[in-house]
């Protein structure tokens, strides 16, 4: 009986030690993920491709990230996202007809600071970052393709370490892509139509090294 208690105590101590060693300052994290893009809308005049307001269709999203833990509480991450979706005609109502107008590839590269809250093997986090979004509308006019725009992003999520070096991550992000002045109907610097606002959710697998 005494031996069982000693073994149980040793296992608990090893578990606590392993959890405290996860995500230490200086560690490097590499991960891949998949999820869903929630596309948002392009206001009328936001692009010369179409005169009317258009909707970016929701679709599958894939991504990867490389991060490092700078301190016990703060980390830095470089994240890449890509989705192949389409632009549709905007229409009111859930079941309204929305014909597809053109294919649209969206790719983002972002640098994000993350505030991490360490709860054993469970690490919730919140973050904010700056990046570049590439919008590639599949239309004959080459000037409307491969447009790079500045983007701002907010993130929230959590890591769950399955072991010291591997774990799962759930991530939710909201993003604003600045499109510049609208070709028509622009209302100045505070015109909300200058922005494409979208969101995403992702579930991923990561590996952690060092620290």
C-alpha positions, 0 to 999 in steps of 0.5 A: 500500500505504501509503495502504491502511494509513493509511485502515485506521488512520483507520477504526480510530480512528473506530470507537474514537472512536464506541464511546467516545462511546456512552452518555456521561453526560448522554445520554438513552435511549428504547427499546421491547421485547417478550418473555415473562412467566414468571408465578409463583404466587398462594398460597391466600388471597393474593387473595379472588378464588379460595380455592385456589393459582393460577398466573399463566400465561406470556405475551407481554410488551411494554414501554418505557423511558426512561433517562439515564446519570448517570456513565460507570458508573451510569445511571437508568431508568424502565421500563413493562411490560404483559402480558395473561395469565390465572390458571389452577388450579395443578396438579402435573406438566408436562402436568396439566390447568390450567383457566383461571379468569380473565383477568389484566392485569399492568402495572408501572412501575419506577425502576431504578439500573443499573451499566454495564460499558463494553466498546466497543460492548457494555455489560453491566449489572446493576440493582435497582429499586422500583416499582408493579405493577397486578394487574387480575383479570377477575372481577365483584367490582370491589374485586378489580380494579386493585390497586396493589402495591409491587414489587422488581426485579433486572435483568441484560442488555446493550446493543449499539450498532449506531451511536452513537445506536441499538442493541439491548438484551437484558434479564432481570428477576426481580420480587417483588410484595408482596400483603400479608397473606393472607386465610387461613393467613397466617404473619406477616411472613416468609410467602412466600405474601405475594409474587408472584414472576415473571420476564421476558425482553425484546429491544428497540430503543433510541435514544440522544440527547445526551451 
